[in-house]
Amino acid sequence: MEARKVAKEKPRKNESQPQAALNQPSDELVDALSPVIENLRRMLGAARHAFNRNNLEDVQELTRLRGVTSQEIKATLEQVESATAKRPEAERIRLVRIHEILNHMQLICENIAALGEPIRKKILDKLLFTDKAFFDVNYVFTHQTGLMRSLLDFLKTDNQLLRKYSEEEAQNLIEVCLNAATEHENRLIEGICLPQASPVFLGILDHMRLICRHVLGVVKLRGGTS
């Protein structure tokens, strides 16, 4: 019992070492990716705080988290690449899919980090958003963060209900972003929205939409990793 307890506690010493699970079954390996997704959620939180509070320190935190998360993904990719050559064919196929999942996660990371640029412009240029635009951005942040949680649960369990929910939520958020952009353009024509704020608002929506597309890519790949 004591040996089992130590084995469970060991990963807590360094959350950025999912490579320890490379010798374990696939579900344990996917479970070891949780620190990456938790950091993606933290990045979304930092971006949202920066947007709502007009706080450049939160933008800096977003940049810092990007570095940490990218390093975690890179380290795991290297471990997967190293293990792939040593495994039988069936195991290599699974590891290749995990490699592709990590590539999607890196692109999710980059798109979340890219939110920092339009948000920085909003802060520095003191741009004003309408109540509707402010609501739309926060709505997408809320559901995007929840989608990351659902994605983590699905990666851990391969539960088909979670898979369906994650797919539908990602597709729904893509539609929300497209509709919000169209409504914004109409408000712009009517003179309700400021033209200076338009690239910021649309830039945030574009990155959120791309994040959802990569989430869909991860969900599809996970279906073939177990």
C-alpha positions as CSV (number, residue, x, y, z in Angstrom):
1,M,0.0,0.0,0.0
2,E,2.8,2.4,0.8
3,A,4.5,1.7,-2.6
4,R,1.3,2.5,-4.4
5,K,0.8,5.7,-2.4
6,V,4.3,6.9,-3.4
7,A,3.7,6.1,-7.0
8,K,0.6,8.3,-7.0
9,E,2.3,11.2,-5.3
10,K,5.4,11.3,-7.5
11,P,3.9,13.2,-10.4
12,R,2.9,16.0,-8.1
13,K,6.5,17.0,-7.5
14,N,6.8,18.1,-11.1
15,E,3.5,18.6,-13.0
16,S,5.5,19.0,-16.3
17,Q,6.7,15.4,-16.5
18,P,4.0,13.4,-18.3
19,Q,6.8,11.4,-20.0
20,A,6.8,9.2,-16.8
21,A,3.6,7.7,-18.1
22,L,5.1,6.7,-21.5
23,N,5.6,3.1,-20.3
24,Q,2.0,2.9,-19.1
25,P,-1.2,2.0,-20.9
26,S,-2.7,4.7,-23.3
27,D,-5.3,6.1,-20.8
28,E,-2.6,6.7,-18.2
29,L,-0.5,8.5,-20.8
30,V,-3.4,10.7,-21.9
31,D,-4.2,11.4,-18.2
32,A,-0.6,12.6,-17.9
33,L,-1.4,15.4,-20.4
34,S,-3.7,17.1,-17.9
35,P,-1.1,19.7,-16.8
36,V,-1.0,21.0,-20.4
37,I,-4.7,21.5,-20.6
38,E,-4.9,23.0,-17.1
39,N,-2.3,25.5,-18.2
40,L,-4.3,26.2,-21.3
41,R,-7.2,27.0,-19.0
42,R,-5.0,29.3,-17.0
43,M,-4.0,31.1,-20.2
44,L,-7.6,31.7,-21.0
45,G,-8.2,33.0,-17.5
46,A,-5.3,35.4,-17.8
47,A,-6.5,36.7,-21.2
48,R,-10.0,37.2,-19.9
49,H,-8.7,39.1,-16.8
50,A,-6.6,41.3,-19.1
51,F,-9.6,42.0,-21.3
52,N,-12.0,42.8,-18.4
53,R,-9.6,44.7,-16.2
54,N,-7.5,46.4,-18.8
55,N,-4.5,45.0,-17.0
56,L,-1.2,44.6,-18.9
57,E,0.2,42.5,-16.0
58,D,-2.4,39.8,-17.0
59,V,-1.1,40.0,-20.6
60,Q,2.4,39.4,-19.3
61,E,1.1,36.4,-17.3
62,L,-0.5,35.1,-20.5
63,T,2.9,35.3,-22.2
64,R,4.6,33.6,-19.3
65,L,2.1,30.7,-19.3
66,R,2.6,30.3,-23.0
67,G,6.3,29.7,-22.4
68,V,5.6,27.2,-19.6
69,T,2.9,25.3,-21.6
70,S,5.0,25.2,-24.8
71,Q,7.9,23.7,-22.9
72,E,5.6,21.1,-21.4
73,I,4.3,20.2,-24.8
74,K,7.8,20.1,-26.4
75,A,9.1,17.8,-23.6
76,T,6.3,15.4,-24.1
77,L,6.6,15.4,-27.9
78,E,10.3,14.5,-27.5
79,Q,9.4,11.7,-25.2
80,V,6.7,10.4,-27.5
81,E,9.1,10.6,-30.5
82,S,11.8,8.7,-28.6
83,A,9.4,6.0,-27.5
84,T,7.8,5.6,-30.9
85,A,10.8,4.0,-32.6
86,K,11.1,1.4,-29.8
87,R,7.5,0.1,-29.9
88,P,5.7,-2.5,-32.0
89,E,3.6,-1.3,-34.9
90,A,0.3,-1.2,-33.1
91,E,1.8,0.8,-30.3
92,R,3.6,3.2,-32.7
93,I,0.2,4.0,-34.4
94,R,-1.2,5.0,-31.0
95,L,1.9,7.2,-30.2
96,V,1.7,8.9,-33.6
97,R,-1.9,9.9,-32.8
98,I,-0.8,11.2,-29.4
99,H,1.9,13.2,-31.2
100,E,-0.8,14.7,-33.4
101,I,-2.9,15.5,-30.4
102,L,0.0,17.4,-28.9
103,N,0.5,19.3,-32.1
104,H,-3.1,20.4,-31.9
105,M,-2.6,21.5,-28.3
106,Q,0.5,23.5,-29.3
107,L,-1.7,25.3,-31.9
108,I,-4.4,25.9,-29.2
109,C,-1.7,27.3,-27.0
110,E,-0.5,29.7,-29.8
111,N,-4.0,30.9,-30.5
112,I,-4.7,31.6,-26.8
113,A,-1.4,33.4,-26.6
114,A,-2.3,35.4,-29.7
115,L,-5.2,36.9,-27.8
116,G,-2.7,39.0,-26.0
117,E,-2.0,41.3,-29.0
118,P,-5.6,42.6,-29.6
119,I,-6.1,42.8,-25.9
120,R,-2.9,44.8,-25.4
121,K,-4.1,47.2,-28.2
122,K,-7.5,47.5,-26.4
123,I,-5.7,48.5,-23.2
124,L,-3.0,50.8,-24.6
125,D,-5.4,52.6,-27.0
126,K,-8.2,52.8,-24.3
127,L,-10.7,51.3,-26.7
128,L,-14.3,51.2,-25.7
129,F,-16.6,48.2,-26.3
130,T,-20.4,48.2,-26.5
131,D,-22.2,46.2,-23.8
132,K,-23.1,43.6,-26.5
133,A,-19.5,43.2,-27.6
134,F,-18.3,43.0,-24.0
135,F,-20.9,40.3,-23.3
136,D,-20.0,38.3,-26.5
137,V,-16.3,38.2,-25.6
138,N,-17.0,37.1,-22.0
139,Y,-19.6,34.5,-23.2
140,V,-17.0,32.9,-25.5
141,F,-14.3,33.0,-22.7
142,T,-16.7,31.2,-20.3
143,H,-17.6,28.5,-22.7
144,Q,-14.1,28.1,-24.1
145,T,-12.8,27.5,-20.6
146,G,-15.5,25.0,-19.9
147,L,-14.8,23.3,-23.2
148,M,-11.1,22.8,-22.1
149,R,-12.4,21.1,-19.0
150,S,-14.7,18.8,-21.0
151,L,-11.8,18.0,-23.4
152,L,-9.6,17.0,-20.5
153,D,-12.4,14.7,-19.1
154,F,-12.9,13.2,-22.5
155,L,-9.2,12.6,-23.0
156,K,-9.0,10.8,-19.7
157,T,-12.1,8.6,-20.2
158,D,-12.8,8.3,-23.9
159,N,-16.5,8.6,-22.8
160,Q,-18.7,8.9,-25.9
161,L,-21.2,11.2,-24.2
162,L,-18.3,13.6,-23.4
163,R,-17.0,13.2,-26.9
164,K,-20.4,14.2,-28.3
165,Y,-20.7,17.1,-25.9
166,S,-17.2,18.4,-26.7
167,E,-17.9,18.2,-30.4
168,E,-21.2,20.0,-30.2
169,E,-19.9,22.7,-27.8
170,A,-16.9,23.4,-30.1
171,Q,-19.2,23.6,-33.1
172,N,-21.6,25.8,-31.2
173,L,-18.8,28.2,-30.2
174,I,-17.7,28.5,-33.8
175,E,-21.2,29.5,-34.8
176,V,-21.4,31.9,-31.8
177,C,-18.1,33.6,-33.0
178,L,-19.3,33.8,-36.6
179,N,-22.7,35.3,-35.6
180,A,-21.1,37.7,-33.2
181,A,-18.8,38.9,-36.0
182,T,-21.8,39.4,-38.3
183,E,-23.8,41.3,-35.7
184,H,-20.7,43.5,-35.0
185,E,-20.4,44.4,-38.6
186,N,-24.1,45.4,-38.6
187,R,-23.6,47.6,-35.5
188,L,-20.5,49.1,-37.2
189,I,-22.6,50.1,-40.2
190,E,-25.2,51.6,-37.9
191,G,-22.5,53.6,-36.2
192,I,-23.0,51.9,-32.8
193,C,-19.5,50.4,-32.6
194,L,-16.3,52.3,-32.9
195,P,-14.2,51.4,-36.0
196,Q,-11.0,51.5,-34.0
197,A,-12.3,48.6,-31.8
198,S,-13.4,46.5,-34.7
199,P,-10.0,44.7,-35.4
200,V,-9.6,43.9,-31.7
201,F,-13.1,42.4,-31.4
202,L,-12.8,40.4,-34.6
203,G,-9.3,39.3,-33.8
204,I,-10.4,37.8,-30.5
205,L,-13.3,36.0,-32.2
206,D,-11.0,34.6,-34.9
207,H,-8.6,33.1,-32.5
208,M,-11.4,31.7,-30.4
209,R,-12.8,30.0,-33.5
210,L,-9.5,28.5,-34.4
211,I,-9.1,27.1,-30.9
212,C,-12.4,25.3,-31.3
213,R,-11.3,23.8,-34.6
214,H,-8.2,22.4,-33.0
215,V,-10.3,21.0,-30.1
216,L,-12.3,19.2,-32.8
217,G,-9.1,17.8,-34.2
218,V,-8.1,16.5,-30.8
219,V,-11.5,14.9,-30.2
220,K,-11.3,13.1,-33.5
221,L,-7.8,11.8,-32.9
222,R,-8.7,10.6,-29.3
223,G,-11.3,8.4,-30.8
224,G,-8.5,6.4,-32.5
225,T,-6.0,6.3,-29.6
226,S,-7.6,3.7,-27.3
